[in-house]
């Protein structure tokens, strides 16, 4: 049966921002977008948006949802703190869909998350992309191993340097990542080799598998770009707290950014220069970016609070909504599937009870894969 959302004020994140349309959904996909007065034939289930704003579902492009559980003190599977280089690990094997944060995400309007290891390992393993609604993990999966998580900065230094183990310095962090990449590339090119699980797994980055560098301060952002370019990686720079301080560098190197969170305390030197105005500075420099809570650093139910901090600092409202939708989809290489309201894409939609740029607005209904989830 066809599901119709009628009388929707559509913000499609492409070209339409406010025209009233009817959205037709079949088999979990958007099958048509019609003018509101256009006749629709056939047996249909109807949701009347009653002129309210409808946007794509929000996307969290960098988190540890389901790995660091929200309310269970023993539910922390973010980091394998024995060796700084762990390419063989998969977030998929540690995700708990019972994590309260999945329900929190859904009620906030977040319909897709990328979840993966934390920031204590230089190479923490692979991240999985999944929907926040479904009967089990398999039914939610978009991609079981979509990206690798690499980390620079204080996380690995603190975790291993305190044990008298490398890395102790930023030089050591960069050297160990380079060493692992060189070994994986040599392994990939070798015709005769003994199977090595770590190198076999990591060698996929040379086939274009996405690498997500977590790098907060300027020197770490620059190192991430240097390594990314040196090894011709398909990469993003995540967190990127100080990216707004070097907009020319970011633009000249065409760096894909996952920026944030911008909301929260300045607890240590790495986040000392975190500023919500950074979003406007980046946008004014012509740099598109995706917004992130980096859950659980900032709880995923504060997704809109985090984003609206940038709006309050004069980031354009439409650009802000794009950071949560189509820009986030592009950062994950999933913009063919999610991130905008277009024919053929997954029917992940939010009907808002007010203007999403108003802090007091919330999702009235959330639809995931064509099903009413909330």
C-alpha positions in Angstrom: 0.0 0.0 0.0 1.1 3.5 -0.8 1.7 5.9 2.1 1.0 9.6 1.4 2.1 12.5 3.5 -0.2 15.2 2.3 -0.1 19.0 2.8 3.6 18.9 3.6 5.6 22.1 3.6 8.6 20.4 2.1 12.2 21.3 2.8 13.9 18.8 0.5 17.5 20.1 1.0 18.0 20.4 -2.7 15.9 23.2 -4.2 12.5 23.3 -2.5 12.2 25.1 0.8 8.6 25.7 1.7 6.3 24.7 -1.2 3.4 22.5 -0.1 3.6 19.0 -1.7 2.3 15.5 -1.3 5.0 12.9 -0.7 4.2 9.3 -1.9 6.0 6.4 -0.3 6.1 2.8 -1.6 8.3 -0.1 -0.3 10.2 2.2 2.0 11.2 4.6 -0.8 10.0 8.0 -1.9 8.1 7.1 -5.1 6.8 10.5 -6.1 6.5 14.1 -5.0 3.4 15.8 -6.3 1.8 19.3 -6.1 -0.7 19.3 -3.3 -3.7 19.8 -5.6 -2.7 17.0 -7.9 -5.1 14.0 -7.9 -3.8 10.7 -6.4 -5.4 7.4 -7.4 -5.4 4.1 -5.6 -5.7 2.7 -2.1 -3.5 4.9 0.1 -2.7 5.3 3.8 -2.6 9.1 4.5 -0.8 11.2 7.0 -1.9 14.8 6.9 1.0 17.1 7.7 -1.5 20.0 7.8 0.9 22.5 6.4 3.7 21.7 8.8 7.4 21.6 7.8 8.7 18.2 6.6 12.4 17.6 6.3 14.6 14.5 5.7 15.5 12.6 8.8 18.6 13.9 10.6 21.9 12.1 10.2 24.6 11.7 12.9 27.8 11.1 11.0 30.2 10.5 14.0 29.2 8.7 17.2 29.6 5.7 19.4 25.9 5.0 19.7 25.2 1.5 21.1 28.9 1.0 21.9 29.0 3.4 24.9 25.6 2.9 26.3 23.8 5.8 27.8 22.7 4.4 31.2 24.6 1.2 31.8 28.0 1.8 33.5 29.3 -1.5 32.2 28.1 -0.9 28.7 31.3 0.7 27.3 32.7 -1.1 24.3 34.2 2.0 22.5 37.9 1.3 22.9 40.1 -1.8 22.8 42.9 -0.3 25.0 45.6 -2.9 24.5 47.2 -1.9 21.2 46.9 1.5 19.5 46.5 -0.1 16.1 43.4 -2.3 15.7 42.2 -2.4 12.1 40.6 -5.9 12.6 38.0 -4.6 15.0 34.4 -4.0 13.9 31.9 -1.8 15.7 29.2 -4.1 14.4 30.3 -6.8 16.9 29.7 -4.5 19.9 26.6 -2.5 19.1 23.7 -2.9 21.5 20.4 -1.8 20.0 19.0 -1.8 23.6 21.0 1.4 24.2 18.5 4.0 25.4 20.3 6.5 23.1 18.6 4.9 20.0 15.2 5.8 21.4 16.5 9.3 22.3 17.9 9.7 18.8 14.6 8.7 17.2 12.5 11.1 19.2 15.0 13.9 18.3 14.5 13.1 14.6 17.8 11.3 14.0 17.0 8.5 11.6 20.6 7.4 10.6 23.8 7.1 12.6 27.3 6.2 11.9 28.7 4.5 15.1 32.2 3.3 15.8 35.1 3.2 18.1 36.1 6.0 20.5 39.3 8.1 20.3 41.8 6.2 22.4 43.2 4.1 19.6 45.1 5.5 16.6 43.2 3.0 14.5 40.2 1.9 16.4 38.5 -0.3 13.8 35.5 0.1 11.5 32.3 2.0 11.9 28.8 0.8 11.0 26.0 2.9 9.4 22.5 2.0 10.6 19.0 3.4 11.0 17.7 4.2 14.5 14.5 2.2 14.0 14.0 -1.5 13.3 13.2 -4.8 14.9 16.9 -5.8 15.2 20.4 -4.8 14.2 20.3 -6.6 10.9 17.1 -4.9 9.8 18.7 -1.5 10.6 22.0 -1.9 8.9 22.9 0.3 5.9 26.5 -0.8 5.8 28.3 -3.0 8.3 31.7 -1.6 7.7 31.4 1.8 6.1 34.5 3.6 7.5 37.6 3.3 9.5 38.1 5.4 12.7 41.6 7.0 13.1 42.4 9.3 16.0 45.0 12.0 16.5 45.6 14.2 19.5 45.4 13.6 23.2 43.3 10.4 23.2 45.9 7.9 22.1 48.7 9.7 23.8 46.8 9.6 27.2 45.7 6.0 26.8 49.1 4.6 25.9 51.7 7.1 26.9 50.6 6.7 30.6 51.5 3.0 30.2 55.0 3.8 28.9 53.9 2.7 25.4 54.0 4.5 22.1 52.5 6.9 21.2 53.8 9.4 23.7 53.9 12.3 21.3 52.1 13.6 18.3 55.2 12.5 16.3 54.7 9.0 17.5 51.0 9.0 16.7 51.6 10.0 13.1 54.5 7.6 12.7 52.5 4.6 13.9 49.6 5.4 11.6 52.0 5.8 8.6 53.8 2.6 9.5 50.4 0.7 9.6 49.4 2.2 6.2 52.7 1.4 4.6 52.5 -2.2 5.8 48.9 -2.6 4.7 49.8 -1.2 1.2 52.8 -3.5 0.9 50.6 -6.4 2.0 48.0 -5.6 -0.6 50.5 -5.4 -3.4 52.4 -8.6 -2.4 51.6 -11.7 -4.5 52.9 -14.1 -1.9 51.9 -13.4 1.7 51.0 -15.1 4.9 47.5 -14.0 6.0 47.4 -11.1 8.5 44.0 -10.1 9.7 45.0 -6.6 10.6 46.7 -5.9 7.3 44.0 -7.6 5.3 41.4 -5.4 6.9 43.3 -2.1 6.7 44.3 -2.7 3.0 40.7 -1.8 2.1 41.4 1.9 2.5 43.5 1.7 -0.7 40.3 0.6 -2.5 38.6 3.8 -1.3 37.1 2.7 2.0 36.3 5.9 4.0 38.7 6.9 6.7 37.4 9.2 9.5 40.2 11.1 11.3 39.2 12.5 14.7 41.4 15.6 15.0 40.5 18.6 17.2 43.3 21.0 17.3 45.0 22.8 14.3 48.2 20.7 14.3 46.1 17.4 14.4 43.8 18.6 11.6 46.8 19.5 9.5 48.4 16.1 10.2 45.3 14.3 9.3 45.2 16.1 5.9 48.9 15.5 5.4 48.5 11.7 5.9 45.2 11.6 3.9 46.9 13.2 0.9 50.2 11.3 1.3 48.3 7.9 1.0 45.5 9.2 -1.3 42.9 8.2 1.2 39.1 8.9 0.9 38.8 10.7 4.2 37.0 13.2 6.4 38.2 15.1 9.4 35.9 14.8 12.3 35.4 16.9 15.5 37.6 19.5 14.0 37.0 22.0 16.8 39.7 24.4 15.5 39.0 24.1 11.8 37.4 27.6 11.8 40.9 29.0 12.7 42.3 27.8 9.4 39.5 28.2 6.8 41.9 28.9 3.9 43.8 25.7 4.6 40.6 23.7 4.8 39.3 25.2 1.5 42.5 24.9 -0.4 42.8 21.2 0.5 39.1 20.5 -0.1 38.8 18.9 3.3 35.5 17.2 4.1 34.6 18.2 7.6 32.4 16.7 10.2 32.2 19.6 12.7 31.2 19.5 16.3 29.9 19.3 18.9 30.0 23.0 19.5 27.9 22.7 22.6 29.4 21.8 26.0 32.1 22.8 28.5 35.7 23.6 27.7 37.1 20.9 29.9 40.6 20.6 28.6 43.1 22.2 26.1 41.8 20.2 23.2 38.3 21.9 23.3 39.5 25.2 24.8 38.9 27.0 21.4 35.6 25.3 20.6 33.2 28.0 19.4 29.7 27.9 17.9 30.6 30.8 15.7 33.0 28.5 13.9 30.1 27.2 11.8 29.4 30.7 10.3 33.1 31.3 9.8 33.4 28.1 7.8 30.3 28.7 5.8 31.3 32.3 5.0 34.5 30.8 3.6 32.5 28.7 1.2 33.1 25.4 3.2 30.3 22.9 3.5 30.4 20.7 6.6 28.3 18.1 8.4 27.3 18.8 12.0 27.8 16.2 14.8 27.2 15.6 18.5 30.0 13.0 18.6 27.7 11.1 21.0 28.2 10.3 23.8 30.4 13.4 24.2 27.2 15.4 23.7 24.1 13.4 24.1 22.4 12.7 20.8 19.1 14.0 22.2 20.8 17.4 22.1 21.3 17.2 18.3 19.2 20.3 17.6 20.4 22.2 20.6 24.0 21.7 19.4 23.1 22.7 15.9 21.0 25.7 16.9 24.0 27.1 18.8 25.5 27.8 15.4 22.2 29.3 14.2 22.3 31.7 17.1 25.8 32.7 16.0 24.3 33.7 12.6 24.9 30.5 10.5 22.2 30.6 7.8 19.2 28.5 8.7 19.0 26.5 5.5 22.7 25.9 5.6 22.3 24.7 9.2 19.6 22.2 8.2 21.8 20.9 5.4 24.6 20.2 7.9 22.2 17.8 9.6 20.9 16.1 6.4 22.4 16.2 2.9 25.9 17.4 4.0 26.1 14.6 6.6 24.9 12.1 3.9 27.7 13.3 1.6 30.3 13.0 4.3 29.4 9.3 4.6 29.1 8.7 0.9 25.4 7.9 1.4 23.8 10.9 -0.4 22.5 8.5 -3.1 20.3 7.0 -0.4 19.5 9.4 2.4 19.8 13.1 3.3 17.2 14.7 1.0 13.6 14.3 -0.1 14.0 13.0 -3.6 12.4 10.3 -5.6 14.1 7.0 -5.1 15.7 7.8 -1.8 14.8 6.1 1.5 11.6 7.5 3.1 13.2 8.9 6.2 11.2 11.9 7.1 10.3 14.3 10.0 7.0 16.1 10.4 7.9 19.0 12.7 5.4 20.5 15.2 6.8 24.0 14.4 9.8 25.6 12.8 12.8 23.3 13.2 15.0 26.4 13.7 13.0 27.2 16.8 14.5 25.6 19.9 11.0 24.8 21.2 10.0 22.8 18.2 10.2 19.0 18.1 9.4 16.1 15.7 5.7 15.4 15.7 6.2 12.3 13.6 9.3 10.4 12.4 9.2 8.0 9.5 12.0 5.6 8.9 12.1 3.4 5.7 8.5 4.4 5.0 7.3 3.2 8.4 5.8 5.5 11.2 8.4 5.1 13.9 7.4 7.9 16.2 
